[in-house]
Amino acid sequence: MTNKKEDKSTWAIGGGVIIGIGVGFFFLEKSPLAFVGSILIGLGIGLLITSIISSKNG
C-alpha cells in the first residue's frame, strides 16, 4: 500500500488542471472551446504524470 504522505499523484492531476486553466484564459476571448480543450489537455497531462509516478513507485 502507498503511504498518503508519500503519494504525490493527486498533486500531478490538480497541477495539470490548474495549468490548463491558466493557459485557457489566454484563449478564452478567441474561443470558449479552446478554453475547455486546454483544461482537458492539462487533465490528460496530469493523468500521464500520475501513471509515470505510480509505475516508478510500484
Protein Blocks (a to p, Z undefined) as FASTA:
>chain_A
ZZfklmcklmmmmmmmmmmmmmmmmmmmmomklmmmmmmmmmmmmmmmmmmmmmmmZZ
